């Protein structure tokens, strides 16, 4: 499975940012949930037509065994809501090859239920150099791609030509619930996480700039108040109680 060594890029970025933010002092509750699994064939491997019951309580019919990362990531975000009571949930993952088609090799795909955080994330990307670009968040158009007659949903889309990266993000969101009152931010960074055979470290600087205003570091606070972040007076993130990041 050539290239799988970079498939941990989301978890690596979350862990790096978590360590850096904690070391610089963080004024809010910050959790890092790393959703890790061995991606290998074995007697306990997922098989086509299996039906899994997720931590969210939703059932998923497996129609694509290569869409495996979202299976553990769905449990991770459900844990963040149910157990950690997080009011901001950010997940970052090398989720889809389609991300490179959607937003290119240099911009991660950004999907969120909150227009304010969409704006803040874009500014943090410009400040950090870890660029992001929005994907359409329209569950009413895209979530039906996962329709199943024997489970709550399938784990892969019916139509690969219909906003694949947005759909994959909505699969994750469904395990938090579309009624989730907090902010959910999904970063698909399958392309910018690597340059040829080497990792880029994408995501660490992005998350540090995104949440730098909650740090005790004057440098990070300065980054959070950069010209890009001050594009309008709404650019500073609102107060938060808990924050969490995860990756499959």
C-alpha positions in Angstrom: 0.0 0.0 0.0 2.5 2.7 -1.2 1.9 6.1 0.2 0.1 5.0 3.4 2.9 6.3 5.5 1.5 9.8 4.9 -2.1 8.8 5.7 -1.5 9.6 9.3 -1.0 13.3 8.4 -4.1 14.5 10.1 -3.3 12.9 13.4 0.3 14.0 13.1 -0.8 17.6 12.5 -3.3 17.5 15.4 -0.7 16.0 17.8 2.0 18.5 16.8 -0.4 21.5 17.2 -1.7 20.2 20.5 1.8 19.8 21.9 2.8 23.2 20.7 -0.3 25.0 22.0 -0.1 23.4 25.4 3.6 24.2 25.7 2.8 27.9 25.0 0.0 28.0 27.5 -3.6 27.6 26.6 -6.5 29.4 28.4 -9.3 27.0 27.5 -9.9 23.2 27.8 -8.1 21.6 24.9 -8.4 17.9 23.9 -6.7 16.0 21.2 -8.5 12.7 20.2 -6.4 10.7 17.8 -8.5 8.2 15.9 -6.0 5.5 14.9 -6.3 2.1 13.3 -4.1 -0.4 11.6 -4.8 -0.2 7.9 -4.1 -3.8 7.0 -5.8 -7.0 5.9 -6.6 -9.5 8.7 -9.3 -11.7 10.2 -11.0 -8.7 11.8 -10.9 -6.5 8.7 -14.0 -4.7 7.5 -15.7 -6.6 4.7 -18.1 -5.3 2.0 -21.7 -5.5 3.2 -20.8 -5.5 6.9 -23.0 -3.3 9.0 -21.3 -1.5 11.9 -22.9 0.2 14.8 -21.0 3.4 15.6 -20.5 5.1 19.0 -23.1 7.6 17.9 -25.6 4.8 17.7 -25.9 5.1 13.9 -25.5 2.0 11.7 -23.3 2.0 8.7 -23.3 -0.4 5.7 -19.9 -0.9 4.3 -19.9 -0.5 0.5 -16.2 0.6 0.2 -13.5 -0.9 2.4 -11.1 1.8 1.2 -13.2 4.5 2.9 -11.8 3.2 6.2 -10.5 6.3 8.0 -14.0 7.8 8.4 -15.1 4.7 10.4 -12.8 5.5 13.3 -13.1 9.3 12.9 -16.9 9.1 13.2 -16.5 7.5 16.6 -13.9 10.1 17.6 -16.1 13.1 16.9 -19.1 11.4 18.6 -16.9 10.9 21.7 -15.9 14.6 21.6 -19.6 15.6 21.8 -20.9 13.0 24.1 -18.1 12.6 26.6 -15.9 15.7 26.3 -19.0 18.0 25.9 -16.9 20.0 23.3 -18.6 23.2 21.9 -16.1 23.4 19.1 -15.1 20.2 17.3 -12.4 20.3 14.7 -11.4 17.2 12.8 -8.4 17.1 10.4 -7.8 14.1 8.1 -6.4 12.9 4.8 -9.9 11.9 4.1 -10.4 11.9 0.3 -8.3 11.8 -2.8 -11.0 14.0 -4.3 -9.8 16.8 -2.1 -7.0 17.5 -4.6 -9.6 17.8 -7.4 -11.9 20.0 -5.2 -9.3 22.5 -3.8 -6.0 21.6 -5.4 -2.6 20.5 -4.1 -1.9 23.5 -1.9 -5.2 24.3 -0.3 -6.9 22.0 2.2 -10.6 21.5 1.9 -12.6 23.3 4.6 -16.2 22.2 5.5 -18.0 23.8 8.4 -21.5 24.5 9.7 -20.5 28.0 10.9 -19.9 30.8 8.5 -17.9 32.8 11.0 -15.4 29.9 11.6 -15.2 29.4 7.8 -13.9 33.0 7.6 -11.6 32.7 10.5 -10.1 29.4 9.1 -9.4 31.0 5.8 -7.6 33.9 7.5 -5.6 31.5 9.6 -4.6 29.7 6.5 -3.3 32.9 4.9 -1.4 33.8 8.0 0.2 30.4 8.5 0.7 29.4 4.9 -1.3 26.3 5.4 -4.0 27.4 3.0 -7.6 26.3 3.0 -10.6 26.8 0.7 -14.3 26.3 1.5 -16.2 23.3 0.4 -20.0 23.5 0.1 -21.8 22.6 3.3 -25.3 21.5 2.0 -26.5 18.3 3.8 -29.8 18.7 2.1 -28.2 18.2 -1.3 -25.4 15.8 -0.5 -26.1 13.5 2.5 -28.5 11.4 0.5 -25.5 10.0 -1.3 -25.1 7.7 1.7 -28.7 6.2 1.5 -28.9 2.6 2.5 -31.9 0.2 2.6 -30.4 -1.9 5.5 -28.7 0.7 7.7 -28.8 4.4 8.6 -26.2 5.1 5.9 -23.5 3.6 3.7 -19.8 4.6 4.2 -19.2 5.8 0.6 -21.1 7.8 -1.9 -23.4 6.5 -4.7 -22.3 9.2 -7.2 -18.6 10.1 -7.2 -19.2 13.1 -9.4 -21.3 14.8 -6.7 -19.0 16.8 -4.4 -17.2 13.8 -3.0 -15.1 15.7 -0.5 -18.2 17.5 0.9 -20.1 14.3 1.2 -17.2 12.6 3.1 -17.1 15.4 5.5 -20.9 15.1 6.0 -20.4 11.5 6.9 -18.3 12.6 9.8 -20.7 15.4 10.8 -23.6 12.9 10.9 -22.0 11.2 13.9 -22.0 14.4 15.8 -25.6 15.1 14.6 -26.9 17.7 12.3 -28.6 19.2 15.3 -25.2 19.8 17.0 -25.5 23.4 18.4 -21.7 24.0 18.5 -19.2 24.8 15.7 -17.9 21.9 13.7 -14.8 22.4 11.5 -13.6 19.7 9.1 -10.3 19.9 7.3 -9.5 17.5 4.5 -5.8 17.8 3.7 -5.0 14.7 1.7 -3.0 16.7 -1.0 -1.1 19.4 0.9 0.0 16.9 3.6 2.8 15.7 1.3 5.2 16.8 -1.4 6.2 13.8 -3.5 7.4 11.2 -0.9 8.0 13.7 1.9 5.6 15.1 4.5 5.0 18.8 4.7 3.8 19.2 8.3 0.6 20.8 7.0 -1.8 21.7 9.7 0.4 22.4 12.7 0.8 26.1 11.9 -2.8 26.4 10.7 -4.2 25.2 14.1 -1.8 27.3 16.0 -2.9 30.5 14.1 -6.5 29.4 14.3 -6.5 29.1 18.1 -3.6 31.4 18.9 -5.8 34.1 20.5 -6.4 31.6 23.4 -2.7 31.1 23.9 -0.5 32.9 26.5 2.1 33.4 23.8 2.5 37.0 22.7 3.8 35.7 19.3 0.7 33.5 18.7 -1.6 36.3 19.8 0.2 38.6 17.3 -0.4 36.0 14.5 -4.0 35.8 15.5 -4.3 39.6 15.1 -2.4 39.7 11.8 -3.7 41.9 8.9 -5.4 38.8 7.4 -7.1 38.0 10.7 -8.2 41.6 11.0 -9.9 41.5 7.6 -13.0 42.5 9.5 -13.9 43.1 13.1 -15.4 39.6 13.3 -12.2 37.8 12.6 -11.3 37.0 16.3 -12.8 33.7 17.4 -15.6 33.9 20.0 -15.0 32.7 23.6 -15.0 28.9 23.9 -15.3 26.5 26.8 -13.8 23.4 25.3 -11.9 22.6 22.1 -11.0 19.4 20.5 -9.2 18.1 17.5 -9.1 14.6 16.0 -8.1 12.6 13.0 -8.6 9.1 11.5 
